[in-house]
Amino acid sequence: MALKIVLLAGDGTGPEVMRQGVKVLKAVEARFGVSFDMVPFPCGGQHYLDAGEEWPDGAFESCKAADAILLGAVGLPEARLPNGDLAGAGVIFGLRFGLDLYANVRPTKLYPNVRHKVHDAFKQVWEPGKVDFVIVRENTEGLYTPARGLLSRGGVDELAVDSRVITRKGAERVIRFAFELSKSRKGAPRDGKSRVTCVDKSNVVAGDRLFRKVYDEVASQYPGIGKDYAYIDAFLQWIVRSPENYDVAVAPNEFGDIATDLAAVLQGGMGMAAGGNIGDAHGMFEPIHGSSPKHAGKDEVNPMAMVLAVQMMLDWLGKRRRDKPLREASAAVEKAVVDVLKAGKVLTYDLGGSAKCSQVGTAIAARVAARK
Protein backbone atom coordinates (compact mmCIF):
# COMPACT_ATOMS: atom_id res chain seq x y z
CA MET A 1 0.00 0.00 0.00
CA ALA A 2 1.26 3.45 -0.91
CA LEU A 3 2.27 5.88 1.81
CA LYS A 4 0.40 9.17 1.54
CA ILE A 5 2.77 12.14 1.51
CA VAL A 6 1.23 15.62 1.35
CA LEU A 7 3.41 18.11 -0.54
CA LEU A 8 3.14 21.78 0.43
CA ALA A 9 5.59 23.51 -1.90
CA GLY A 10 4.61 27.04 -0.89
CA ASP A 11 6.31 30.23 -1.98
CA GLY A 12 9.52 31.55 -3.51
CA THR A 13 12.10 28.82 -3.84
CA GLY A 14 9.82 26.32 -2.10
CA PRO A 15 8.49 24.81 -5.35
CA GLU A 16 12.02 24.56 -6.79
CA VAL A 17 13.43 22.56 -3.90
CA MET A 18 10.24 20.53 -3.61
CA ARG A 19 10.73 19.29 -7.17
CA GLN A 20 14.14 17.96 -6.15
CA GLY A 21 12.68 16.24 -3.11
CA VAL A 22 10.13 14.55 -5.36
CA LYS A 23 12.93 13.36 -7.66
CA VAL A 24 14.57 11.68 -4.69
CA LEU A 25 11.32 10.08 -3.55
CA LYS A 26 10.78 8.66 -7.04
CA ALA A 27 14.33 7.27 -6.99
CA VAL A 28 13.52 5.63 -3.64
CA GLU A 29 10.41 4.08 -5.17
CA ALA A 30 12.43 2.67 -8.06
CA ARG A 31 15.16 1.16 -5.92
CA PHE A 32 13.50 0.06 -2.69
CA GLY A 33 10.09 -1.06 -3.88
CA VAL A 34 8.14 1.34 -1.65
CA SER A 35 5.31 3.41 -3.05
CA PHE A 36 4.32 7.00 -2.31
CA ASP A 37 0.99 8.66 -3.05
CA MET A 38 2.21 12.27 -3.31
CA VAL A 39 -0.65 14.74 -2.87
CA PRO A 40 0.19 18.41 -3.57
CA PHE A 41 -1.68 21.45 -2.25
CA PRO A 42 -0.99 25.12 -3.01
CA CYS A 43 -0.36 27.24 0.07
CA GLY A 44 1.30 30.37 1.35
CA GLY A 45 1.56 34.00 0.36
CA GLN A 46 1.18 33.61 -3.39
CA HIS A 47 -1.88 31.41 -2.99
CA TYR A 48 -3.34 34.02 -0.66
CA LEU A 49 -2.77 36.74 -3.26
CA ASP A 50 -4.31 34.55 -5.96
CA ALA A 51 -7.21 33.00 -4.09
CA GLY A 52 -7.73 34.97 -0.88
CA GLU A 53 -6.90 31.99 1.33
CA GLU A 54 -3.68 30.61 2.83
CA TRP A 55 -4.50 27.08 1.66
CA PRO A 56 -7.55 25.34 0.19
CA ASP A 57 -10.41 23.85 2.13
CA GLY A 58 -9.65 20.23 2.89
CA ALA A 59 -5.86 20.67 2.89
CA PHE A 60 -5.56 20.39 6.67
CA GLU A 61 -7.78 17.32 6.75
CA SER A 62 -5.61 15.71 4.06
CA CYS A 63 -2.50 16.48 6.10
CA LYS A 64 -4.12 14.93 9.16
CA ALA A 65 -4.84 11.74 7.21
CA ALA A 66 -1.38 11.58 5.63
CA ASP A 67 1.50 9.37 6.67
CA ALA A 68 3.82 12.40 6.52
CA ILE A 69 3.98 15.99 5.27
CA LEU A 70 6.74 17.62 3.25
CA LEU A 71 6.86 21.43 3.32
CA GLY A 72 8.85 23.70 1.01
CA ALA A 73 8.64 27.24 2.38
CA VAL A 74 5.95 29.87 2.86
CA GLY A 75 5.89 33.64 2.97
CA LEU A 76 6.20 36.64 0.66
CA PRO A 77 6.90 40.15 2.00
CA GLU A 78 3.98 41.65 0.06
CA ALA A 79 1.44 39.01 1.12
CA ARG A 80 -0.11 40.10 4.41
CA LEU A 81 -3.34 39.21 6.16
CA PRO A 82 -5.70 42.03 7.22
CA ASN A 83 -4.28 41.85 10.76
CA GLY A 84 -0.74 42.34 9.45
CA ASP A 85 0.42 38.73 9.87
CA LEU A 86 2.44 37.14 7.10
CA ALA A 87 0.17 35.14 4.81
CA GLY A 88 1.22 31.52 5.00
CA ALA A 89 2.21 31.51 8.64
CA GLY A 90 -1.22 30.12 9.36
CA VAL A 91 -0.26 26.99 7.42
CA ILE A 92 2.78 26.32 9.57
CA PHE A 93 1.16 27.19 12.88
CA GLY A 94 -2.04 25.47 11.83
CA LEU A 95 -0.13 22.23 11.37
CA ARG A 96 2.07 22.61 14.45
CA PHE A 97 -0.87 23.28 16.75
CA GLY A 98 -3.54 21.37 14.83
CA LEU A 99 -1.50 18.17 14.65
CA ASP A 100 0.29 18.79 17.98
CA LEU A 101 3.77 18.64 16.45
CA TYR A 102 5.43 19.48 19.74
CA ALA A 103 9.06 18.60 18.94
CA ASN A 104 10.98 20.59 16.37
CA VAL A 105 14.04 18.48 15.59
CA ARG A 106 17.01 20.25 13.99
CA PRO A 107 20.13 18.16 13.27
CA THR A 108 23.40 20.06 12.89
CA LYS A 109 25.83 17.87 11.00
CA LEU A 110 28.83 18.94 8.96
CA TYR A 111 29.32 16.74 5.92
CA PRO A 112 32.61 16.21 4.05
CA ASN A 113 33.81 18.87 1.63
CA VAL A 114 31.52 21.55 3.08
CA ARG A 115 33.12 24.79 4.17
CA HIS A 116 31.14 26.16 7.07
CA LYS A 117 30.44 29.86 7.19
CA VAL A 118 32.98 30.88 9.84
CA HIS A 119 35.83 29.24 7.92
CA ASP A 120 37.11 32.28 6.04
CA ALA A 121 37.04 34.54 9.08
CA PHE A 122 38.92 32.23 11.41
CA LYS A 123 40.94 30.08 8.98
CA GLN A 124 39.69 27.09 10.83
CA VAL A 125 38.19 23.90 9.42
CA TRP A 126 36.07 21.69 11.62
CA GLU A 127 36.43 18.03 10.86
CA PRO A 128 33.02 16.79 9.69
CA GLY A 129 32.79 14.24 12.49
CA LYS A 130 33.18 16.94 15.14
CA VAL A 131 29.94 18.72 14.26
CA ASP A 132 27.09 16.29 14.86
CA PHE A 133 24.46 17.35 17.38
CA VAL A 134 20.70 17.84 17.46
CA ILE A 135 18.67 20.66 18.98
CA VAL A 136 15.15 19.72 20.02
CA ARG A 137 12.99 22.82 20.23
CA GLU A 138 9.62 22.89 21.95
CA ASN A 139 7.20 23.68 19.16
CA THR A 140 3.78 24.59 20.62
CA GLU A 141 4.45 26.96 23.52
CA GLY A 142 6.75 29.84 24.44
CA LEU A 143 6.42 33.21 22.75
CA TYR A 144 4.79 31.74 19.65
CA THR A 145 1.43 30.94 21.20
CA PRO A 146 -1.41 33.23 20.01
CA ALA A 147 -1.42 35.14 23.32
CA ARG A 148 -0.48 38.56 22.01
CA GLY A 149 -1.96 41.84 20.97
CA LEU A 150 -1.64 45.56 20.34
CA LEU A 151 -3.16 48.51 22.10
CA SER A 152 -4.00 51.11 19.45
CA ARG A 153 -5.56 54.50 20.20
CA GLY A 154 -6.28 57.14 17.63
CA GLY A 155 -4.52 55.10 14.96
CA VAL A 156 -1.31 54.90 16.98
CA ASP A 157 0.10 51.56 18.16
CA GLU A 158 1.01 52.38 21.76
CA LEU A 159 1.60 49.01 23.37
CA ALA A 160 2.50 45.52 22.21
CA VAL A 161 2.10 42.50 24.46
CA ASP A 162 3.46 39.00 23.87
CA SER A 163 2.80 36.44 26.59
CA ARG A 164 5.23 33.55 26.99
CA VAL A 165 3.66 30.24 27.97
CA ILE A 166 5.58 27.33 29.52
CA THR A 167 3.57 24.38 30.86
CA ARG A 168 4.64 21.27 32.69
CA LYS A 169 3.02 19.09 30.03
CA GLY A 170 4.76 20.88 27.18
CA ALA A 171 8.15 20.82 28.87
CA GLU A 172 7.94 17.21 30.02
CA ARG A 173 7.10 15.67 26.68
CA VAL A 174 9.69 17.56 24.64
CA ILE A 175 12.42 16.91 27.22
CA ARG A 176 11.53 13.21 27.24
CA PHE A 177 11.67 13.26 23.43
CA ALA A 178 15.21 14.66 23.66
CA PHE A 179 16.36 11.93 26.06
CA GLU A 180 14.83 9.21 23.91
CA LEU A 181 16.59 10.70 20.88
CA SER A 182 19.91 10.67 22.73
CA LYS A 183 19.44 6.96 23.43
CA SER A 184 19.40 6.29 19.67
CA ARG A 185 22.55 8.30 18.88
CA LYS A 186 26.27 7.68 19.28
CA GLY A 187 26.91 10.44 21.80
CA ALA A 188 28.88 13.66 21.54
CA PRO A 189 31.77 13.60 19.04
CA ARG A 190 34.32 14.68 21.66
CA ASP A 191 33.92 11.74 24.03
CA GLY A 192 31.19 9.47 22.64
CA LYS A 193 29.07 10.06 25.74
CA SER A 194 25.30 10.51 25.53
CA ARG A 195 24.08 13.72 27.12
CA VAL A 196 21.16 16.10 26.89
CA THR A 197 21.84 19.80 27.43
CA CYS A 198 19.05 21.89 28.95
CA VAL A 199 19.19 25.31 27.28
CA ASP A 200 17.26 28.04 29.09
CA LYS A 201 17.48 31.34 30.96
CA SER A 202 16.43 30.00 34.35
CA ASN A 203 18.60 32.50 36.20
CA VAL A 204 16.13 35.22 35.14
CA VAL A 205 12.86 33.86 33.73
CA ALA A 206 10.21 32.02 35.74
CA GLY A 207 9.05 29.86 32.81
CA ASP A 208 12.59 28.61 32.34
CA ARG A 209 12.88 27.71 36.00
CA LEU A 210 9.88 25.43 35.51
CA PHE A 211 11.44 24.07 32.31
CA ARG A 212 14.69 23.24 34.15
CA LYS A 213 12.85 21.71 37.11
CA VAL A 214 10.97 19.38 34.76
CA TYR A 215 14.24 18.62 32.96
CA ASP A 216 15.78 17.41 36.24
CA GLU A 217 12.75 15.24 36.94
CA VAL A 218 12.89 13.61 33.50
CA ALA A 219 16.69 13.26 33.56
CA SER A 220 16.49 11.24 36.78
CA GLN A 221 14.69 8.55 34.78
CA TYR A 222 17.61 8.23 32.32
CA PRO A 223 20.65 7.43 34.48
CA GLY A 224 22.69 6.34 31.46
CA ILE A 225 22.48 9.77 29.82
CA GLY A 226 24.48 12.69 31.15
CA LYS A 227 22.89 15.91 32.36
CA ASP A 228 24.18 19.25 31.11
CA TYR A 229 23.04 22.85 31.49
CA ALA A 230 23.56 26.05 29.52
CA TYR A 231 22.03 29.49 29.58
CA ILE A 232 20.98 30.43 26.06
CA ASP A 233 23.44 33.32 25.71
CA ALA A 234 26.39 31.16 26.73
CA PHE A 235 25.15 28.21 24.67
CA LEU A 236 25.27 30.27 21.48
CA GLN A 237 28.99 30.93 21.88
CA TRP A 238 29.77 27.41 23.08
CA ILE A 239 28.27 25.65 20.06
CA VAL A 240 30.37 27.85 17.78
CA ARG A 241 33.53 27.41 19.82
CA SER A 242 33.20 23.73 20.77
CA PRO A 243 30.43 21.99 18.82
CA GLU A 244 32.04 18.60 19.45
CA ASN A 245 30.90 18.77 23.10
CA TYR A 246 27.22 18.39 22.24
CA ASP A 247 24.97 15.43 21.57
CA VAL A 248 21.35 16.58 22.05
CA ALA A 249 20.11 19.90 23.39
CA VAL A 250 16.55 20.78 24.36
CA ALA A 251 15.16 24.30 24.60
CA PRO A 252 11.95 26.32 24.89
CA ASN A 253 10.44 27.45 21.61
CA GLU A 254 11.96 30.87 20.90
CA PHE A 255 15.41 30.00 22.29
CA GLY A 256 15.50 26.86 20.17
CA ASP A 257 14.49 28.87 17.11
CA ILE A 258 17.41 31.26 17.55
CA ALA A 259 19.96 28.58 18.43
CA THR A 260 19.15 26.35 15.47
CA ASP A 261 19.56 29.11 12.91
CA LEU A 262 22.98 29.94 14.36
CA ALA A 263 23.86 26.24 14.41
CA ALA A 264 23.18 26.04 10.68
CA VAL A 265 26.31 28.16 10.18
CA LEU A 266 28.37 25.20 11.40
CA GLN A 267 27.01 22.87 8.72
CA GLY A 268 27.50 25.14 5.73
CA GLY A 269 24.49 27.44 5.94
CA MET A 270 20.74 27.23 5.54
CA GLY A 271 21.05 25.30 2.30
CA MET A 272 22.23 22.30 4.34
CA ALA A 273 19.79 22.60 7.27
CA ALA A 274 16.71 20.39 7.53
CA GLY A 275 14.16 20.03 10.28
CA GLY A 276 11.32 17.85 11.44
CA ASN A 277 8.14 18.87 13.26
CA ILE A 278 7.15 15.73 15.11
CA GLY A 279 4.33 14.72 17.42
CA ASP A 280 3.02 11.44 18.74
CA ALA A 281 0.91 10.78 15.64
CA HIS A 282 2.13 13.07 12.86
CA GLY A 283 5.31 14.41 11.26
CA MET A 284 6.08 17.33 8.97
CA PHE A 285 9.55 17.80 7.45
CA GLU A 286 11.10 20.84 5.81
CA PRO A 287 14.24 22.73 4.89
CA ILE A 288 14.57 25.60 7.34
CA HIS A 289 15.84 28.25 4.92
CA GLY A 290 12.56 30.04 4.19
CA SER A 291 11.15 31.08 0.85
CA SER A 292 14.08 33.32 -0.30
CA PRO A 293 12.00 35.30 -2.83
CA LYS A 294 15.08 37.04 -4.29
CA HIS A 295 16.34 33.66 -5.50
CA ALA A 296 13.00 32.39 -6.79
CA GLY A 297 12.81 31.24 -10.39
CA LYS A 298 16.57 31.26 -10.91
CA ASP A 299 17.18 27.52 -10.30
CA GLU A 300 20.18 28.42 -8.15
CA VAL A 301 19.43 27.57 -4.52
CA ASN A 302 20.83 24.55 -2.71
CA PRO A 303 18.24 21.73 -2.54
CA MET A 304 20.26 19.59 -0.11
CA ALA A 305 18.30 20.84 2.91
CA MET A 306 15.12 19.60 1.23
CA VAL A 307 16.75 16.29 0.33
CA LEU A 308 17.91 15.89 3.92
CA ALA A 309 14.36 16.67 5.07
CA VAL A 310 13.24 13.78 2.85
CA GLN A 311 15.93 11.65 4.50
CA MET A 312 14.60 12.59 7.96
CA MET A 313 11.06 11.80 6.87
CA LEU A 314 12.05 8.36 5.57
CA ASP A 315 13.91 7.58 8.78
CA TRP A 316 10.93 8.68 10.90
CA LEU A 317 8.51 6.64 8.81
CA GLY A 318 10.83 3.63 8.91
CA LYS A 319 11.10 3.71 12.70
CA ARG A 320 7.42 4.41 13.19
CA ARG A 321 6.33 1.59 10.90
CA ARG A 322 9.23 -0.75 11.74
CA ASP A 323 9.91 -0.82 8.02
CA LYS A 324 13.42 -1.91 7.02
CA PRO A 325 13.26 -0.72 3.36
CA LEU A 326 12.33 2.79 4.50
CA ARG A 327 15.24 2.87 6.93
CA GLU A 328 17.55 1.61 4.21
CA ALA A 329 16.19 4.25 1.85
CA SER A 330 16.92 6.94 4.42
CA ALA A 331 20.51 5.79 4.72
CA ALA A 332 20.84 5.67 0.93
CA VAL A 333 19.61 9.26 0.58
CA GLU A 334 22.14 10.52 3.12
CA LYS A 335 24.92 8.55 1.43
CA ALA A 336 23.94 10.04 -1.92
CA VAL A 337 24.24 13.55 -0.49
CA VAL A 338 27.66 12.72 0.95
CA ASP A 339 28.83 11.20 -2.34
CA VAL A 340 27.79 14.28 -4.32
CA LEU A 341 29.52 16.54 -1.80
CA LYS A 342 32.72 14.49 -1.86
CA ALA A 343 32.80 14.46 -5.65
CA GLY A 344 32.53 18.24 -5.58
CA LYS A 345 31.43 18.51 -9.22
CA VAL A 346 27.74 19.34 -8.80
CA LEU A 347 27.47 21.96 -6.06
CA THR A 348 25.45 25.18 -5.86
CA TYR A 349 26.96 28.62 -5.39
CA ASP A 350 26.72 28.58 -1.58
CA LEU A 351 29.05 25.56 -1.50
CA GLY A 352 31.55 27.06 -3.92
CA GLY A 353 30.11 25.58 -7.12
CA SER A 354 28.05 26.80 -10.05
CA ALA A 355 25.55 23.98 -10.54
CA LYS A 356 21.82 24.56 -10.79
CA CYS A 357 19.38 23.48 -8.11
CA SER A 358 17.84 21.01 -10.55
CA GLN A 359 21.25 19.55 -11.46
CA VAL A 360 22.04 18.85 -7.81
CA GLY A 361 18.66 17.18 -7.33
CA THR A 362 19.19 15.03 -10.41
CA ALA A 363 22.68 14.01 -9.28
CA ILE A 364 21.49 12.97 -5.83
CA ALA A 365 18.47 11.10 -7.19
CA ALA A 366 20.70 9.21 -9.67
CA ARG A 367 22.94 8.05 -6.82
CA VAL A 368 19.93 6.99 -4.75
CA ALA A 369 18.59 4.95 -7.67
CA ALA A 370 21.94 3.24 -8.35
CA ARG A 371 22.19 -0.21 -6.77
CA LYS A 372 25.70 -0.11 -5.37
C-alpha positions in Angstrom: 0.0 0.0 0.0 1.3 3.4 -0.9 2.3 5.9 1.8 0.4 9.2 1.5 2.8 12.1 1.5 1.2 15.6 1.3 3.4 18.1 -0.5 3.1 21.8 0.4 5.6 23.5 -1.9 4.6 27.0 -0.9 6.3 30.2 -2.0 9.5 31.6 -3.5 12.1 28.8 -3.8 9.8 26.3 -2.1 8.5 24.8 -5.4 12.0 24.6 -6.8 13.4 22.6 -3.9 10.2 20.5 -3.6 10.7 19.3 -7.2 14.1 18.0 -6.2 12.7 16.2 -3.1 10.1 14.5 -5.4 12.9 13.4 -7.7 14.6 11.7 -4.7 11.3 10.1 -3.6 10.8 8.7 -7.0 14.3 7.3 -7.0 13.5 5.6 -3.6 10.4 4.1 -5.2 12.4 2.7 -8.1 15.2 1.2 -5.9 13.5 0.1 -2.7 10.1 -1.1 -3.9 8.1 1.3 -1.7 5.3 3.4 -3.1 4.3 7.0 -2.3 1.0 8.7 -3.0 2.2 12.3 -3.3 -0.7 14.7 -2.9 0.2 18.4 -3.6 -1.7 21.5 -2.3 -1.0 25.1 -3.0 -0.4 27.2 0.1 1.3 30.4 1.4 1.6 34.0 0.4 1.2 33.6 -3.4 -1.9 31.4 -3.0 -3.3 34.0 -0.7 -2.8 36.7 -3.3 -4.3 34.6 -6.0 -7.2 33.0 -4.1 -7.7 35.0 -0.9 -6.9 32.0 1.3 -3.7 30.6 2.8 -4.5 27.1 1.7 -7.5 25.3 0.2 -10.4 23.8 2.1 -9.6 20.2 2.9 -5.9 20.7 2.9 -5.6 20.4 6.7 -7.8 17.3 6.8 -5.6 15.7 4.1 -2.5 16.5 6.1 -4.1 14.9 9.2 -4.8 11.7 7.2 -1.4 11.6 5.6 1.5 9.4 6.7 3.8 12.4 6.5 4.0 16.0 5.3 6.7 17.6 3.3 6.9 21.4 3.3 8.9 23.7 1.0 8.6 27.2 2.4 6.0 29.9 2.9 5.9 33.6 3.0 6.2 36.6 0.7 6.9 40.2 2.0 4.0 41.6 0.1 1.4 39.0 1.1 -0.1 40.1 4.4 -3.3 39.2 6.2 -5.7 42.0 7.2 -4.3 41.9 10.8 -0.7 42.3 9.4 0.4 38.7 9.9 2.4 37.1 7.1 0.2 35.1 4.8 1.2 31.5 5.0 2.2 31.5 8.6 -1.2 30.1 9.4 -0.3 27.0 7.4 2.8 26.3 9.6 1.2 27.2 12.9 -2.0 25.5 11.8 -0.1 22.2 11.4 2.1 22.6 14.4 -0.9 23.3 16.7 -3.5 21.4 14.8 -1.5 18.2 14.6 0.3 18.8 18.0 3.8 18.6 16.5 5.4 19.5 19.7 9.1 18.6 18.9 11.0 20.6 16.4 14.0 18.5 15.6 17.0 20.2 14.0 20.1 18.2 13.3 23.4 20.1 12.9 25.8 17.9 11.0 28.8 18.9 9.0 29.3 16.7 5.9 32.6 16.2 4.0 33.8 18.9 1.6 31.5 21.6 3.1 33.1 24.8 4.2 31.1 26.2 7.1 30.4 29.9 7.2 33.0 30.9 9.8 35.8 29.2 7.9 37.1 32.3 6.0 37.0 34.5 9.1 38.9 32.2 11.4 40.9 30.1 9.0 39.7 27.1 10.8 38.2 23.9 9.4 36.1 21.7 11.6 36.4 18.0 10.9 33.0 16.8 9.7 32.8 14.2 12.5 33.2 16.9 15.1 29.9 18.7 14.3 27.1 16.3 14.9 24.5 17.3 17.4 20.7 17.8 17.5 18.7 20.7 19.0 15.2 19.7 20.0 13.0 22.8 20.2 9.6 22.9 22.0 7.2 23.7 19.2 3.8 24.6 20.6 4.5 27.0 23.5 6.8 29.8 24.4 6.4 33.2 22.7 4.8 31.7 19.7 1.4 30.9 21.2 -1.4 33.2 20.0 -1.4 35.1 23.3 -0.5 38.6 22.0 -2.0 41.8 21.0 -1.6 45.6 20.3 -3.2 48.5 22.1 -4.0 51.1 19.4 -5.6 54.5 20.2 -6.3 57.1 17.6 -4.5 55.1 15.0 -1.3 54.9 17.0 0.1 51.6 18.2 1.0 52.4 21.8 1.6 49.0 23.4 2.5 45.5 22.2 2.1 42.5 24.5 3.5 39.0 23.9 2.8 36.4 26.6 5.2 33.6 27.0 3.7 30.2 28.0 5.6 27.3 29.5 3.6 24.4 30.9 4.6 21.3 32.7 3.0 19.1 30.0 4.8 20.9 27.2 8.1 20.8 28.9 7.9 17.2 30.0 7.1 15.7 26.7 9.7 17.6 24.6 12.4 16.9 27.2 11.5 13.2 27.2 11.7 13.3 23.4 15.2 14.7 23.7 16.4 11.9 26.1 14.8 9.2 23.9 16.6 10.7 20.9 19.9 10.7 22.7 19.4 7.0 23.4 19.4 6.3 19.7 22.6 8.3 18.9 26.3 7.7 19.3 26.9 10.4 21.8 28.9 13.7 21.5 31.8 13.6 19.0 34.3 14.7 21.7 33.9 11.7 24.0 31.2 9.5 22.6 29.1 10.1 25.7 25.3 10.5 25.5 24.1 13.7 27.1 21.2 16.1 26.9 21.8 19.8 27.4 19.0 21.9 28.9 19.2 25.3 27.3 17.3 28.0 29.1 17.5 31.3 31.0 16.4 30.0 34.3 18.6 32.5 36.2 16.1 35.2 35.1 12.9 33.9 33.7 10.2 32.0 35.7 9.1 29.9 32.8 12.6 28.6 32.3 12.9 27.7 36.0 9.9 25.4 35.5 11.4 24.1 32.3 14.7 23.2 34.2 12.8 21.7 37.1 11.0 19.4 34.8 14.2 18.6 33.0 15.8 17.4 36.2 12.8 15.2 36.9 12.9 13.6 33.5 16.7 13.3 33.6 16.5 11.2 36.8 14.7 8.5 34.8 17.6 8.2 32.3 20.6 7.4 34.5 22.7 6.3 31.5 22.5 9.8 29.8 24.5 12.7 31.2 22.9 15.9 32.4 24.2 19.2 31.1 23.0 22.8 31.5 23.6 26.0 29.5 22.0 29.5 29.6 21.0 30.4 26.1 23.4 33.3 25.7 26.4 31.2 26.7 25.1 28.2 24.7 25.3 30.3 21.5 29.0 30.9 21.9 29.8 27.4 23.1 28.3 25.7 20.1 30.4 27.8 17.8 33.5 27.4 19.8 33.2 23.7 20.8 30.4 22.0 18.8 32.0 18.6 19.4 30.9 18.8 23.1 27.2 18.4 22.2 25.0 15.4 21.6 21.4 16.6 22.1 20.1 19.9 23.4 16.6 20.8 24.4 15.2 24.3 24.6 12.0 26.3 24.9 10.4 27.5 21.6 12.0 30.9 20.9 15.4 30.0 22.3 15.5 26.9 20.2 14.5 28.9 17.1 17.4 31.3 17.5 20.0 28.6 18.4 19.2 26.4 15.5 19.6 29.1 12.9 23.0 29.9 14.4 23.9 26.2 14.4 23.2 26.0 10.7 26.3 28.2 10.2 28.4 25.2 11.4 27.0 22.9 8.7 27.5 25.1 5.7 24.5 27.4 5.9 20.7 27.2 5.5 21.1 25.3 2.3 22.2 22.3 4.3 19.8 22.6 7.3 16.7 20.4 7.5 14.2 20.0 10.3 11.3 17.8 11.4 8.1 18.9 13.3 7.2 15.7 15.1 4.3 14.7 17.4 3.0 11.4 18.7 0.9 10.8 15.6 2.1 13.1 12.9 5.3 14.4 11.3 6.1 17.3 9.0 9.5 17.8 7.4 11.1 20.8 5.8 14.2 22.7 4.9 14.6 25.6 7.3 15.8 28.2 4.9 12.6 30.0 4.2 11.2 31.1 0.9 14.1 33.3 -0.3 12.0 35.3 -2.8 15.1 37.0 -4.3 16.3 33.7 -5.5 13.0 32.4 -6.8 12.8 31.2 -10.4 16.6 31.3 -10.9 17.2 27.5 -10.3 20.2 28.4 -8.1 19.4 27.6 -4.5 20.8 24.6 -2.7 18.2 21.7 -2.5 20.3 19.6 -0.1 18.3 20.8 2.9 15.1 19.6 1.2 16.8 16.3 0.3 17.9 15.9 3.9 14.4 16.7 5.1 13.2 13.8 2.9 15.9 11.6 4.5 14.6 12.6 8.0 11.1 11.8 6.9 12.0 8.4 5.6 13.9 7.6 8.8 10.9 8.7 10.9 8.5 6.6 8.8 10.8 3.6 8.9 11.1 3.7 12.7 7.4 4.4 13.2 6.3 1.6 10.9 9.2 -0.7 11.7 9.9 -0.8 8.0 13.4 -1.9 7.0 13.3 -0.7 3.4 12.3 2.8 4.5 15.2 2.9 6.9 17.6 1.6 4.2 16.2 4.3 1.9 16.9 6.9 4.4 20.5 5.8 4.7 20.8 5.7 0.9 19.6 9.3 0.6 22.1 10.5 3.1 24.9 8.6 1.4 23.9 10.0 -1.9 24.2 13.6 -0.5 27.7 12.7 1.0 28.8 11.2 -2.3 27.8 14.3 -4.3 29.5 16.5 -1.8 32.7 14.5 -1.9 32.8 14.5 -5.7 32.5 18.2 -5.6 31.4 18.5 -9.2 27.7 19.3 -8.8 27.5 22.0 -6.1 25.5 25.2 -5.9 27.0 28.6 -5.4 26.7 28.6 -1.6 29.0 25.6 -1.5 31.5 27.1 -3.9 30.1 25.6 -7.1 28.1 26.8 -10.1 25.6 24.0 -10.5 21.8 24.6 -10.8 19.4 23.5 -8.1 17.8 21.0 -10.5 21.2 19.6 -11.5 22.0 18.8 -7.8 18.7 17.2 -7.3 19.2 15.0 -10.4 22.7 14.0 -9.3 21.5 13.0 -5.8 18.5 11.1 -7.2 20.7 9.2 -9.7 22.9 8.0 -6.8 19.9 7.0 -4.8 18.6 4.9 -7.7 21.9 3.2 -8.3 22.2 -0.2 -6.8 25.7 -0.1 -5.4 
